[in-house]
Amino acid sequence: MTDDSGDRRESTDPHTLGIHGGGHGSREGGPVVPPIMQSAAFFGGTDGGDVSALYSRYGKNPNQLQVGAKVARLEGMEAGLALGSGMAAITLSVLACVRSGGHVVASRHLYGITRRFLELELPRRGVDVTFVDPEGNDAWRDALRPETGLLYMELPTNPTLRVFDPRPVAELARRKGIPLALDATFASPINFRGGEHGIDLVIHSATKYLGGHTDLIAGVVCGRQELVERVRSLLSLYGPALDPHAAWLLDRSLRTLAVRVERHNRSAEALAHWFRGRAGVEEVIHPSLGEHPDHDVARRVLSGFGGMLGVVVEGGASGAERFCRGLRLAAPAPTLGGVETLVAVPGLSSHATIPESERKALGIPEGLVRISVGLEGITDLETDFGHALERVRSGIA
Ligand SMILES: Cc1ncc(COP(=O)(O)O)c(C=O)c1O
């Protein structure tokens, strides 16, 4: 795919990049929308040259290349690689940076499955992990060892919506020559541009905001070409390639990413204010709120406070279950970032494998309901959540 437009190359506007940032074929007589190259392989391979572009497991199918390039442009980074899931992007990025005898320093505040990978899989490969409280720089610095090969964090965190400032960590990483990988799934490149903050590898579960319609599973990793190529070489070994059709769907979704995320941001902020002080609600968690512990950091680091919202309801886990059962428009489902409003109870789903005492220490109370605020009318959502809160208060199961 060639991109021959000087204007499109230079834009940093995410609305423009979401549409044109993946490059474009010839304009005259060509399709407005790039076609799906639903082919496992391409002719060739007998002349002794590089065959990686001829077989779609290597991540160089035109549809895979297009979304990787587009997300890299959105992040302001050199290169991007599309993979078959967010976990594929996470696991291969980590493995690309460490080897047996190595060490990873990771934030304690992580998506439960990422944490399980670091905790259970890395030791099996002879890699040690130290989990740190990501606030400030000291814990990261104190945890470093001569064999440390990677620093790892999330922004904002799932499900607690903490916004730990990645800039001092990036500065430490730069000084020590250790890559910093950051899972920015909850922010999306609209609310946080990794290239502007010195992050070495930005990772997305593209299943979430990038895909945005809850109809595909995908991941993307962006960074310097050399680092991304290391991840690509593991992709060719382990094989979690993104199917060309899913890559095409993802590219379709990226065209509306900026407008969707802007509305997710606005609706979540409006709902955060609506929930605050309502009967049945113990706490509202959203980085836009002045009482959020990282409100000031979020103002400095993010360009939008995000579409995820936490509501701690009265009555602990059973209160949270009652709340979910009272919903008619929003619905429980174990994902986020789509056009429809979805809820989850992290203590019963994504973080169920973490012991209760630790969940408490991380700020995940039993009554926490994580809300992925969709694009529906805000009044309809308020009505729906109002019914659910009545159910919490009345104690109806
Ligand atoms: C923050 C975060 N990172 C990564 C993942 C994993 O993504 P996937 O389900 O696309 O593998 C998730 C899934 O919920 C997530 O919330």
Ligand as a Chemical Component Dictionary entry (heavy atoms), coordinates in Angstrom:
data_LIG
# 
_chem_comp.id                   LIG 
_chem_comp.type                 NON-POLYMER 
_chem_comp.pdbx_formal_charge   0 
_chem_comp.three_letter_code    LIG 
# 
loop_
_chem_comp_atom.comp_id 
_chem_comp_atom.atom_id 
_chem_comp_atom.alt_atom_id 
_chem_comp_atom.type_symbol 
_chem_comp_atom.charge 
_chem_comp_atom.model_Cartn_x 
_chem_comp_atom.model_Cartn_y 
_chem_comp_atom.model_Cartn_z 
_chem_comp_atom.pdbx_ordinal 
LIG C1 C1 C 0 -6.488  -3.914  29.935 1  
LIG C2 C2 C 0 -6.616  -5.173  29.133 2  
LIG N1 N1 N 0 -5.541  -5.629  28.463 3  
LIG C3 C3 C 0 -5.609  -6.758  27.739 4  
LIG C4 C4 C 0 -6.763  -7.513  27.662 5  
LIG C5 C5 C 0 -6.775  -8.786  26.863 6  
LIG O1 O1 O 0 -7.283  -8.550  25.595 7  
LIG P1 P1 P 0 -7.900  -9.719  24.646 8  
LIG O2 O2 O 0 -9.147  -10.169 25.318 9  
LIG O3 O3 O 0 -8.118  -9.003  23.350 10 
LIG O4 O4 O 0 -6.891  -10.783 24.557 11 
LIG C6 C6 C 0 -7.891  -7.071  28.334 12 
LIG C7 C7 C 0 -9.149  -7.854  28.258 13 
LIG O5 O5 O 0 -10.111 -7.554  28.907 14 
LIG C8 C8 C 0 -7.817  -5.865  29.082 15 
LIG O6 O6 O 0 -8.875  -5.402  29.774 16 
# 
loop_
_chem_comp_bond.comp_id 
_chem_comp_bond.atom_id_1 
_chem_comp_bond.atom_id_2 
_chem_comp_bond.value_order 
_chem_comp_bond.pdbx_ordinal 
LIG C1 C2 SING 1  
LIG C2 N1 SING 2  
LIG C2 C8 DOUB 3  
LIG N1 C3 DOUB 4  
LIG C3 C4 SING 5  
LIG C4 C5 SING 6  
LIG C4 C6 DOUB 7  
LIG C5 O1 SING 8  
LIG O1 P1 SING 9  
LIG P1 O2 DOUB 10 
LIG P1 O3 SING 11 
LIG P1 O4 SING 12 
LIG C6 C7 SING 13 
LIG C6 C8 SING 14 
LIG C7 O5 DOUB 15 
LIG C8 O6 SING 16 
# 
